[in-house]
Amino acid sequence: MKIQETIWITGASSGIGEALAIEYAAPGVRLILSGRSEDKLRSVADKCQERGAEALVFPLDISVTDQLQAKVETLREKVDRVDVLVNNAGISQRSKVLETSLSTHRKLMEINYFGTIELARLVLEWMIEKGGGTMVVMSSITGRFGFPLRSSYSASKHAILGFFGAMDLEYSKQGIKVCMILPGRINTPISLSALKGDGSQKGTMDKGLAGGMDVRKCARKIKRAVRKGKYITYITRKEIILVWIYKFFPSVFRLIARRINPE
Ligand SMILES: NC(=O)c1ccc[n+]([C@@H]2O[C@H](COP(=O)([O-])OP(=O)(O)OC[C@H]3O[C@@H](n4cnc5c(N)ncnc54)[C@H](OP(=O)(O)O)[C@@H]3O)[C@@H](O)[C@H]2O)c1
């Protein structure tokens, strides 16, 4: 079947990226699945192929920014265009400011910010050559306010909103659409790989996240928002109230958020 749409998803080996790949998988869709764990990507690719999609396993470590150009060039030899780039790969944090080394702060920014923007920059050039495309970026509601134990995570999620907001203004006339996604709590294993202050992984599942939105529901909402070309989409349940309270009553937000027992 002729390919009608090519969608590149980073962080496709787990959680939201995996669910999104499966949600998009259909005849006529080509999926490019990236992340570090090739075995996990292969198993996601199998599920996508069962649904009739073409799925290309394309492992990469987004934090190795000086290799991303070569990666994009390799991909350009395999596929003619990317219609949608879902900048989803990311890691979280569970450590207070004073417990966190600078190298841990840098590691979070390397993956969640620098790797993400460098890949987007390289694909942006390619998309413009082909007449346009959609840049989806996975921020978070903590891209709207700081949250305990997530100082640099929150900073990285604020930072990408600023970067992609500027990209939208600069390149919309060249056919580039930006869709910013701000999830609340989604039930994924993200807390397992969240960094502690010394850079080691937390290794346990947060209770709050386990009670979060089902990841397949989250994927359906993201797909719908991207299809509609929505600029900003919150994927939340009751957590959305924190966004509005912070926006209109920041002092009240601080009273509430200080009482939340963070994990
Ligand atoms: N779950 C939530 O409640 C929530 C809320 C707000 C925002 N988000 C955001 O949603 C995105 C996906 O998170 P998730 O919840 O689905 O977590 P997840 O299940 O842990 O998935 C994270 C994905 O990112 C990939 N990744 C991590 N480091 C990478 C690197 N250096 N290079 C390439 N890929 C890398 C992982 O693949 P490998 O390990 O195979 O590399 C994995 O596929 C993240 O950006 C996260 O910040 C999640």
The ligand as an SDF file (V2000), in Angstrom:
LIG
                    3D

 48 52  0  0  0  0  0  0  0  0999 V2000
    4.0590    9.8450   32.3020 N   0  0  0  0  0  0  0  0  0  0  0  0
    3.7120   11.0600   32.6450 C   0  0  0  0  0  0  0  0  0  0  0  0
    2.9520   11.2560   33.6170 O   0  0  0  0  0  0  0  0  0  0  0  0
    4.1980   12.2440   31.8710 C   0  0  0  0  0  0  0  0  0  0  0  0
    3.6710   13.4980   32.2050 C   0  0  0  0  0  0  0  0  0  0  0  0
    4.1130   14.6130   31.5020 C   0  0  0  0  0  0  0  0  0  0  0  0
    5.0250   14.4930   30.4890 C   0  0  0  0  0  0  0  0  0  0  0  0
    5.5340   13.2680   30.1710 N   0  0  0  0  0  0  0  0  0  0  0  0
    6.5350   13.2080   29.1030 C   0  0  0  0  0  0  0  0  0  0  0  0
    6.1900   12.2410   28.1580 O   0  0  0  0  0  0  0  0  0  0  0  0
    7.3720   11.7280   27.5300 C   0  0  0  0  0  0  0  0  0  0  0  0
    7.3270   10.2090   27.5430 C   0  0  0  0  0  0  0  0  0  0  0  0
    7.3580    9.7780   28.8860 O   0  0  0  0  0  0  0  0  0  0  0  0
    6.7000    8.4050   29.3850 P   0  0  0  0  0  0  0  0  0  0  0  0
    5.8600    8.7300   30.5460 O   0  0  0  0  0  0  0  0  0  0  0  0
    6.1530    7.6580   28.2550 O   0  0  0  0  0  0  0  0  0  0  0  0
    8.0140    7.6880   29.9790 O   0  0  0  0  0  0  0  0  0  0  0  0
    8.7440    6.3000   29.6360 P   0  0  0  0  0  0  0  0  0  0  0  0
    7.7420    5.2130   29.5900 O   0  0  0  0  0  0  0  0  0  0  0  0
    9.8590    6.2080   30.6050 O   0  0  0  0  0  0  0  0  0  0  0  0
    9.2940    6.5480   28.1710 O   0  0  0  0  0  0  0  0  0  0  0  0
   10.3740    7.4030   27.9300 C   0  0  0  0  0  0  0  0  0  0  0  0
   10.8990    7.1170   26.5520 C   0  0  0  0  0  0  0  0  0  0  0  0
   11.9980    8.0090   26.2950 O   0  0  0  0  0  0  0  0  0  0  0  0
   13.0810    7.2580   25.7730 C   0  0  0  0  0  0  0  0  0  0  0  0
   14.3700    7.8440   26.1120 N   0  0  0  0  0  0  0  0  0  0  0  0
   14.8370    8.1670   27.3430 C   0  0  0  0  0  0  0  0  0  0  0  0
   16.0900    8.6260   27.2460 N   0  0  0  0  0  0  0  0  0  0  0  0
   16.4270    8.6030   25.9270 C   0  0  0  0  0  0  0  0  0  0  0  0
   17.5840    8.9430   25.1850 C   0  0  0  0  0  0  0  0  0  0  0  0
   18.6920    9.4060   25.7900 N   0  0  0  0  0  0  0  0  0  0  0  0
   17.5760    8.7950   23.8430 N   0  0  0  0  0  0  0  0  0  0  0  0
   16.4620    8.3170   23.2270 C   0  0  0  0  0  0  0  0  0  0  0  0
   15.3460    7.9670   23.8630 N   0  0  0  0  0  0  0  0  0  0  0  0
   15.3170    8.1110   25.1970 C   0  0  0  0  0  0  0  0  0  0  0  0
   12.9230    5.8770   26.4020 C   0  0  0  0  0  0  0  0  0  0  0  0
   13.5090    4.8960   25.5740 O   0  0  0  0  0  0  0  0  0  0  0  0
   14.8930    4.1090   25.8820 P   0  0  0  0  0  0  0  0  0  0  0  0
   14.9590    3.9150   27.3610 O   0  0  0  0  0  0  0  0  0  0  0  0
   14.7390    2.8770   25.0730 O   0  0  0  0  0  0  0  0  0  0  0  0
   15.9440    5.0110   25.3630 O   0  0  0  0  0  0  0  0  0  0  0  0
   11.4170    5.7060   26.4070 C   0  0  0  0  0  0  0  0  0  0  0  0
   10.9740    5.1750   25.1790 O   0  0  0  0  0  0  0  0  0  0  0  0
    8.5430   12.3180   28.3080 C   0  0  0  0  0  0  0  0  0  0  0  0
    9.0850   13.4150   27.5910 O   0  0  0  0  0  0  0  0  0  0  0  0
    7.9080   12.7970   29.5960 C   0  0  0  0  0  0  0  0  0  0  0  0
    8.6060   13.8550   30.1880 O   0  0  0  0  0  0  0  0  0  0  0  0
    5.1520   12.1400   30.8450 C   0  0  0  0  0  0  0  0  0  0  0  0
  1  2  1  0
  2  3  2  0
  2  4  1  0
  4  5  1  0
  4 48  2  0
  5  6  2  0
  6  7  1  0
  7  8  2  0
  8  9  1  0
  8 48  1  0
  9 10  1  0
  9 46  1  0
 10 11  1  0
 11 12  1  0
 11 44  1  0
 12 13  1  0
 13 14  1  0
 14 15  2  0
 14 16  1  0
 14 17  1  0
 17 18  1  0
 18 19  2  0
 18 20  1  0
 18 21  1  0
 21 22  1  0
 22 23  1  0
 23 24  1  0
 23 42  1  0
 24 25  1  0
 25 26  1  0
 25 36  1  0
 26 27  1  0
 26 35  1  0
 27 28  2  0
 28 29  1  0
 29 30  1  0
 29 35  2  0
 30 31  1  0
 30 32  2  0
 32 33  1  0
 33 34  2  0
 34 35  1  0
 36 37  1  0
 36 42  1  0
 37 38  1  0
 38 39  2  0
 38 40  1  0
 38 41  1  0
 42 43  1  0
 44 45  1  0
 44 46  1  0
 46 47  1  0
M  CHG  2   8   1  16  -1
M  END
$$$$
